Amino acid sequence: MTQPLAALAERLDRRGPRFGFVCPPPEGPDWYCLADIASTGTITRWLNELPAARAGMRNVAAAGTSLQLANCVVRPLLAMLHLEHAFPDLTAADVYVERGRAGSFGRLALRPTPILSGKDDLIGPAADRIYDLFSPTLQAIRVDGRYGLRNLWGGVLDMIGAASLLIARTAGLPQQRVWSVTERLLDELARRAECAGGRPQPFTVRYSGGEALFTVKGTCCLRYREHGLRAGEQPANDEAYCHTCPFADDDLRRRHYADQLERRGH
């Protein structure tokens, strides 16, 4: 008989590979247990590998690493919450992330754990578990990356917001309803973190099929510094700011996402 969490992983993978996860975790050198990352020198090694750190911008490397890690972890967890009305009762020892030699994060893997049922309100329990998962790792990144804990938590909130609306758009869920649920989760997590930075905000994009919601980050990931810019300075190319950056031009952002929606036929 298939373990319930493994069965859930299969269902989400059928919904879309970006929502799925692996259960149980594979073995191999590219898989890292979240419980071990903060205490084994892994963060130091990861940051040392990145061009930004080698160029003397360790805080940029820290911001980018924490965002990618957060996205890897929260996207499948939020897919469970929004699509399955479920959340795994996990700890950091149950969570594994895949990180390739190029420095990018791949899949999420979870050990078989009980699943909290959607019969009860899952927002508080989900916030508790997300907070416990990330706290030790963000503390380690703060110390090694010389980047503030307030901004690190702000990045986690940003990834929760972006992932939630991606799930809503892709799965055809009511986007405003998903955002309302997401705002409750953001409130609960920000309260637990106490030092959470800016909050992601919804951003409406109109296209031939109607309207779609995206997010604008509340916390900048500092990527512009790798392009020699100051905060808010307009770049000569589209690579200096990500499209969800609070410093990016709203009109360019709107055109980018409208074009994306038209190309995909959504």
N, C-alpha and C positions, 0 to 999 in steps of 0.2 A: 504494500500500500504506500502511495506517495505521501511523504511528509507534508503537512498542510502549508508550511512556508515555501517548500519547493514547488508545490502545485500552484501557489499564488505567483511565484516567479515565472512559471510557464505561461500563466494567463496574461501577465503583464507583457511578457516578451512577444506574445501574439498580437497584443495591442500596438506594439512598436518597440524596436530594439532599444530606443533611448529610455524606455520606461522599465525595462527588465533588469534583473540582477541574477547572480549565480548563487545557488544553494545546493549543497554546501560549498565552502570556499575551496578552490583548487590549490594544489601545492605548486610551488615554483618561486624563483628568485624575484619575480616582478610583483608579488603579492605581499602586502604589508598589513599587519593587524593594527587597527587604530589604537588599541591599548598600549602598543609598544612604541609607537612613533615618537611620543614625547620624551621617552626616557632612554633611548638607545643611540642617540646621536644622528638619527635618520634625518631630522629637520636640517641640521647643519650640513649634511652631505647634499641634500636636495637643493638647498639654497646655493651652496658652493658651485653646483653644476650649471647654474643659470647665467646667461650673458649679463643680465642687469647687475647681479652681485659681483661678477668679475670686473664690471665697469665702475664699481664703487657705489652702486645704487642698491644696497642690500634691502632697503625698505621696499623698493619696487618689486624685487624678487619675492619678498615676504608677502606683499599684498597679492601678487599674482598666484603664488602657490596656495595661499589660503582660499582664494576664490575658486580655483580649479578643484581643490580638495572638497570644498563645500558643495560645489555643483555635482561632483561624482557621488557624494553621499546622499544629498537631499532629494535629487530628482526621482530615484526609485521610491524613496520613502514617501514623498508627496504623491507619487502615482498611486501608491497603496491607499493613501488617505483619501484622495479625491475620487479615484476610480473604483476602489474596492471597499471603501468605508472601513478600513482596517489599519492597524499599525502594529509592527512587531515589538514585543516586550524584550528589548535588547539592551546590552551594555556595549562599551567600547571593545570588550574582548570578543564580541560576536561579529564585529564589522571588519572587513578586509577591503582594501582598495588596490587596484592595479595601477602601477606606474611604470611606464616604459622608460627605456634608456634615454629617450629624447626629452624627457622631463614632463610629458603630458600624462594625464590620468585617463584610465580606461574605464573598465567595468567596476561595479560594486559587487561584493560577495558577502553573504550573511550565513552564519551558522544557524542551524535549525533552532528556532526559539518559539515560544508561545505567541499567538497572535491576539492582540486586543480587539475585541469585537466592536463593530459600529453601532451596536444596540445602545451603548452609552456615549456620552460626549467624549470624543477622543482628543480634543484640542489641548486640554491641560496635560494629559499623559504624554501626548506627542511632544509638547514643549519641554516637559521634564526630560525625556529621553534625548532629544536633540541637544539640549543644554549640557547634559552629562557626557554625551559623545564628544562634543567639540571643546569643552573647557580645558582639559589638559593640553591638547594639541595647540590651541590658540595661545595659551600661556607660553608654550615652548617657542612658538613662532614670534611672539612679542619680544622675548628675551634675545633670541638669536638674530632675529631680523630687524630689531630696533624699530618696530612699528607698533603703534598704540593699540591696546586691547579694544578700545572704543571703535576704532575703524575696522578691526578684524571682525568683531561681532556685527558691525554694520554690513560688512561683506556677506556674512552668512544670511542676514535678513534679505539682502539683495538677491541672493541666489534662490531663496525660498519664494520670493515674489516672482522672479522671472520663470522659475520652473513651474510654478502653479499655473501661470497663464499659458505657458507652452502646452502643458497637459490639457488645459481647457480648450485651447484652439485646435489642437491636434485631434482630440477625442470628441469634439463637438459638444462639450459641456456648456451650460449657460455661464458665460464668462463673468458677468457681474456677480452671480451667486458664488462662483469659485473665489472671486476676489474678496467677497465678504467673509468667507471662511478663512481665507489666507490672512486677512487683516486681524482676525481674532488670534490666529497662531502667532503672528508677528507681535501683537500686544503682549501675549503671554511670555514669549521668549525674551522680548526686550525687558520685561519686568524681572525675569530671572537673571539675566545677564547684568542688569543694573547700569552698565556702562555702554549699552548698545548705541551706536552712532545714528546717522541719518536713516530714514526709512525709504524703501522703494515706493514709487508713486505710479499709478496706472496712467497709461498714455494711449489715447484713442486714435486709431488710424482708420480713415475711411477709404474704401476701394469699391470696385464695381459690385462686389458681393455683399456690401453692407459696411459694418464696422467690426474692428477687432481690437482687443486690448493687448498692449505690451506694457513693459515697465521702463521707468527711468530710475537708475540707481540713486540711492541716497548717499552713497560713499564712493568716491572715485578710486579706481584701482591703480592710479599713478602711471599708467602706460605712457602717457604723453611725455613723461620725463625721459624715456628712452629715445624720443624723437627730438630732444633738445628744446622742448617748449616749456613755458611757464603756465601755471594754472589758468585756464580760460582763454589762452592765446589761440587764435584760429590757425589751424595747420595748413600746410600747402598740399596735403594729401589726406585721404580718408582713413589712413592707418593709425594716426596718432591717438584718436579717441575711439573707443568702442561705441557701438550705436546706442547703447543704453547709458552712456556716460552723462552725468549731469552737466558737463561742460560742452557737450556736443550741441550743434545747432538743431533746433526743433524742426525746422522745415526740411533739412537734410535727413533727419531721422524719420520724419513722416514719409518722405518720398522713398527712402530705402525700404521701409517695411511695406508700403503700398505696392512697390514694384515686386517685392518678394511674394506677397500674397497673390498678385496677378499671375506671376510666373507659375506658381504652384496650383493655381486654379481654385484656391479656397475663397 
